Amino acid sequence: MKKAVSIIVCRSVSEVPPEPDEAEILYTEENRGFAEIVQNAIKQAKGKYVILCGQAFEFEDCVGLINKLSASNADIIVFDGATALKTALFKGFLPDGDKSTAEISVLLSAKSIEKSNIRPFAAEKKASADNDRAVYSEKVQSELSAALKEFKKCKSKLAKDVYTFAVDTICNRLTYFYASAMLAVRNKQIPAGVLTDFDIALKENVVLYLAMDKRFTPANLGKLRKKNFEISFLTAKKLEKFLKK
């Protein structure tokens, strides 16, 4: 039976809330990685929409969520604390990075967007250690690079409100990516050239490249670029503090 929404929990969890009639919750208790969990769940999803949840959750307004999704036909519905994406947008896409990067890749195929002030899930209370965006990942970099190339190709065709949402979402993700990558460079987990090459490629999206100068609030990105992202002890502490938010 078709559901209003398939809620996919992107990490292994021991329990989830009771499943409403018009929704399905796809999760696993087994020790599986993001890619395996999400790719398998998308194949099984029976919902009109998909919502990716980064961790265990509790409903705050399940009725409001389902009513909104049932009544709407927009490709994207942005709620307070969650984003619902038409399941059809995932066709042919195999998420391999993390929740935030997957959402970017999918939303670039959207033609319409709506916003709602409904808060479907209770506020997250998990420790920052559970924040996947706080840790550098080669898979995330690869998927993010592919999304940036796709954005360059399709940006002129995007509806104005979808374009604005895409820019905001990408810049937010890039802020976390740069912060985690700079810490990875400082800790000698990756060579500085990995990030400088990524930054050079970002120049192909001039709007995003320039926007990041203003949106990267943890430090002065322009100065860090001139230093090839070699950061000081104090800057490292600022970045660590930012990633813990």
C-alpha positions in Angstrom: 0.0 0.0 0.0 1.3 3.5 -0.9 2.3 5.6 2.1 2.6 9.3 2.4 6.2 9.1 3.6 9.1 6.7 4.0 11.3 7.8 6.9 14.8 6.4 6.5 17.0 6.3 9.6 20.5 6.6 8.2 22.4 4.9 11.0 21.9 1.7 13.0 19.5 2.2 15.9 17.9 -0.1 18.5 14.4 1.3 18.3 12.1 3.7 16.6 8.6 5.2 17.4 5.4 3.3 16.6 4.8 3.4 12.9 1.8 5.6 11.8 -0.7 4.1 9.2 0.3 6.6 6.5 4.1 6.3 7.1 6.8 3.7 7.1 10.0 3.8 9.1 12.9 2.0 7.5 15.8 1.2 9.8 18.2 -1.5 10.9 19.6 -2.7 14.2 22.6 -4.3 12.5 25.9 -2.6 12.3 25.7 -1.2 8.7 27.2 1.9 7.1 25.3 4.9 5.6 25.5 3.7 2.0 24.2 0.2 2.6 21.4 1.4 4.9 20.1 4.1 2.7 20.5 2.4 -0.7 18.6 -0.7 0.6 15.9 1.5 2.2 15.3 3.5 -1.0 14.8 0.3 -3.0 12.1 -0.8 -0.5 10.5 2.7 0.1 6.7 2.8 -0.6 6.3 6.4 0.4 5.3 9.3 -1.8 8.1 11.2 -0.1 11.4 10.2 1.6 12.8 11.9 4.7 16.3 11.0 5.7 16.9 11.0 9.5 20.5 11.1 10.7 19.7 9.3 14.0 17.0 7.9 16.2 14.0 10.3 16.5 10.7 10.9 18.2 7.6 12.4 16.5 6.5 15.9 17.6 3.7 16.5 15.0 3.2 13.3 13.1 -0.4 14.2 12.1 0.7 17.6 10.7 3.5 15.9 8.8 1.3 13.3 7.1 -1.5 15.7 6.3 0.9 18.1 4.6 2.6 15.4 2.6 -0.7 13.8 1.6 -2.1 17.1 0.3 1.0 18.4 -1.5 2.6 17.5 -4.8 5.7 19.7 -4.5 9.0 17.9 -5.2 10.5 19.3 -2.0 8.8 20.2 1.3 11.0 21.9 3.8 9.7 21.5 7.4 11.2 22.9 10.6 14.0 20.4 11.2 13.4 18.0 8.3 13.2 18.0 4.5 10.9 15.7 2.5 12.0 14.8 -1.0 9.8 13.1 -3.6 10.8 9.4 -3.7 11.0 9.6 -7.6 13.9 12.1 -7.3 16.1 9.3 -5.9 15.8 7.2 -9.1 19.2 6.2 -10.4 21.0 7.8 -7.4 22.9 5.6 -4.9 23.8 7.8 -1.9 27.3 7.0 -0.6 28.4 10.0 1.5 26.1 11.2 4.3 22.6 12.6 4.8 23.2 16.2 4.0 25.2 15.5 0.8 22.6 13.0 -0.4 19.8 15.6 0.0 21.9 18.1 -2.1 22.3 15.6 -4.9 18.6 14.8 -4.9 17.2 18.3 -4.7 19.0 19.4 -7.9 16.4 17.3 -9.8 13.5 19.1 -8.2 11.2 21.5 -10.0 9.1 22.8 -7.1 9.4 23.5 -3.4 7.1 24.3 -0.5 8.0 25.4 3.0 6.1 24.5 6.2 6.6 25.6 9.8 5.4 22.2 11.0 8.0 20.6 13.2 7.5 16.8 12.6 10.3 15.5 14.9 11.4 16.4 18.4 14.5 18.5 18.6 17.7 16.4 18.4 19.5 16.0 21.7 22.3 13.7 20.7 25.9 14.6 21.4 27.9 16.4 18.7 30.0 13.2 18.3 27.0 11.8 16.3 27.2 14.7 13.8 28.5 13.1 10.6 29.3 16.5 9.2 31.9 17.0 11.8 34.2 14.3 10.4 36.0 14.5 7.0 35.1 11.7 4.6 36.5 10.9 1.2 33.1 9.5 0.2 31.4 12.8 1.2 34.0 14.8 -0.8 33.4 12.6 -3.9 29.7 12.9 -3.7 29.8 16.6 -2.9 32.1 17.2 -5.9 29.7 15.4 -8.2 26.8 17.4 -6.8 28.7 20.7 -7.5 29.3 19.6 -11.1 25.6 18.9 -11.5 24.7 22.2 -9.9 26.9 24.0 -12.5 25.1 22.2 -15.3 21.5 22.6 -14.1 21.5 25.9 -12.1 20.1 28.0 -15.0 17.2 25.5 -15.3 16.2 25.5 -11.6 13.1 27.4 -10.5 14.1 30.5 -8.5 13.0 29.2 -5.1 14.6 25.8 -5.7 17.8 27.6 -6.8 17.8 29.7 -3.6 17.3 26.7 -1.4 20.0 24.8 -3.3 22.5 27.5 -2.8 21.7 27.8 0.9 21.9 24.1 1.4 25.1 23.7 -0.5 26.9 26.5 1.3 25.8 25.2 4.7 27.2 21.7 3.8 30.4 23.3 2.4 31.0 25.2 5.6 31.1 21.9 7.6 33.1 20.2 4.9 35.8 22.9 4.8 36.0 22.9 8.6 36.3 19.2 8.9 38.8 19.0 6.0 41.1 21.7 7.4 41.2 19.7 10.7 42.0 16.6 8.7 44.9 18.4 7.0 46.2 19.7 10.4 46.0 16.2 11.8 47.8 14.8 8.8 44.9 12.6 7.8 44.9 14.1 4.3 47.5 16.2 2.4 46.6 19.9 2.0 46.5 19.4 -1.7 43.2 17.5 -1.4 41.4 20.5 -0.1 43.2 23.1 -2.3 42.2 21.0 -5.4 38.6 20.9 -4.2 38.6 24.6 -3.6 40.0 25.3 -7.1 37.3 23.1 -8.6 34.7 25.1 -6.6 35.7 28.2 -8.5 33.8 26.8 -11.5 30.7 27.7 -9.4 31.7 31.3 -8.9 28.5 32.2 -7.0 29.2 29.5 -4.5 32.9 30.3 -4.3 32.3 33.9 -3.5 29.4 33.2 -1.2 31.5 31.0 1.0 33.8 33.9 1.8 30.8 35.4 3.7 29.1 32.2 4.9 32.2 30.6 6.4 31.8 32.1 9.8 34.3 30.0 11.9 37.3 31.8 10.4 38.4 34.1 7.5 38.2 31.7 4.5 40.0 34.1 2.2 43.1 34.2 4.4 43.0 30.5 4.9 42.9 30.0 1.1 46.1 32.1 0.8 47.7 29.8 3.3 46.7 26.7 1.4 44.4 25.8 4.4 47.3 25.3 6.8 45.7 26.4 10.1 47.0 27.5 13.5 46.3 25.9 16.9 43.8 28.7 17.6 42.0 28.4 14.3 41.8 24.6 14.9 40.1 25.2 18.2 37.6 27.6 16.6 36.8 25.0 14.0 36.4 22.2 16.5 34.0 24.5 18.5 32.0 25.2 15.4 31.7 21.5 14.5 30.4 20.7 18.0 27.4 23.0 17.6 
